[in-house]
Amino acid sequence: MARLVVHAEGPTEVRFVRGILPEHLTTVGYDRVDARIVGSRKSGICSWGSALKEIVSDLKRDRGCVISTMVDFYGLPATRGKAWPGREAANSISTARVR
């Protein structure tokens, strides 16, 4: 079985992951569910490059873990060197198309 680590944007997301998700996710095969803040607690969400480094580092350190993310769409960097993949293109998607 695997350990799930959610890289979250801030303390609210970490509390949600630790307080709500384990009850269900341990029933579907995860040994442990945990969360940690990605980037800096002070400045909010970080660039994709920084997030990717943290994710890869965790995967190398613990080959049995699965990584996911939980971040607010609103605050994700959309342009230049800090952009998260697909963020800028997501602005043009109409909510009417989402089912």
N, C-alpha and C positions, 0 to 999 in steps of 0.2 A: 504494500500500500504506500501511497505517497503523502507527503506533507504539502499543503497548499499555503503559499505565502502571497498575500495581496499587497502590492506596493500601492499605498494610498496617498492621496493628496494632503490630508491633514488629520487632526485628532478626531474630528467627527466621523470621518470614514473609517478610521481605525477602530473606534468604539463600535460602529455598526458591524464591521467584519467580525470582531472578537465577541460581540454580544449576541448577534442574531444568526450569522451564517453557520457556525459550528454544529448547531443542533441538527440541521438538515444535511450538511456536507459530510459529516462523519457517518451518516447512514448510507451514503452512496459511495463510500470507499476511501475517504481521506482519513488518515490516522490523526492528523492534527491540522487545524486551520489557524493561521496567525496573520497579522498585518504589521506593516511598518511604514513609516512615512518616507516617501521618495523625495529626494531633494532636501531643501532647508525648511525647517518649521517656520522660520521668520519670513521668508520671501514667497511662500506659496509654491505652486507647481514649478518645476524646473524645466530646462530644455530637454528635448528628446534625447540628445546626446548624453546628457548627464543621467537621465533615467535609464537609458540602455546600458550604460556602464554599471550601474547598480544592479540591474537585472542579471546581466551576464556574470557579474561577480558572485551574486547569490547562487546562480546555477552551477558555477564552477566549485564553489565551496560546499554545496550540498546537492549532489547529483540525484538524490531521491526526491527533491522538491519540485513542485510545479509552481510557476509564477503567473500571477494575473495582475491587473491594474484596476484601480478605482479612482478616477479623477473626474472633476467637473468639466464638461465640454466648454463652458463659458470662459474659464480661465486658461485653457490650453493655448500656448503660443501657436500662431497660425502662419507666420511668415519668417523669413530670414533664417538664420542659423539655429534658432531655438524651436522651430516648428516640429510638431508631432506629425507622424505620417497620416495623411488623409484629412488633416484638420482644416486646411484652407478649402479644399474641395467640398467638405461637408457643409459649408455655409450655403452652397447653392442647391442643396437638396430640400425640396418642398416637404413639409410635414404631411401634406396630402398624399404623397407617394408612399409614406411609411405605413405598413399594415401590421 
